[in-house]
Amino acid sequence: MGSKFTILFTYMDFLFIGEITKLFVDRVPVYVVSYMLAANPEIIDVLEIYRGAAPDHAVYWRQRMIHRETELADPDLVEIIGRAIKIQEDIQSG
């Protein structure tokens, strides 16, 4: 299994906890995110997200399609989770 860590993030004025597992798929880091409301430890959803780069060198976060039936999450939620992952990784590496 990959490395594990926890993040906190806010979305729609609610505080969430995300349990992150970092895996490598074809040498690309993929983050498995199980997230829940901070006030209720019941898992809401599990997403797989990854970081990409645009031609202008901007970083963007996208949800990985696991199955054809995968329901897409709000792109804003994916971006918020991705930014929280980056912050946590910067803290761990610094």
C-alpha positions, 0 to 999 in steps of 0.5 A: 500500500502507499503512504497515508496522511490526513488533511482538513479542508472546507467545502460549502462552509463545512469542515471535512477530514480527508484520509489520503492514501498515495499510490503510483499508477504507471509512475504517476501519483494518484491519491485515494481520498476518503472524506467525511464531515469533521462532526460525523466520522462516517465516510461520505465518499471515496475519490481518486484524484491526480495532479496534472499540468496545463500548457501554461504550467498551471497545476490542476486536479482531476478525478480519476475514472475508476469504472465507467459508472464512476460518478464525477464529483464537483470539480471545485471539491476536487480542486480544494482537496488537491490544494489541501494535499499539496499543502500537506505534502509541502509540510511533510517535505519541508 
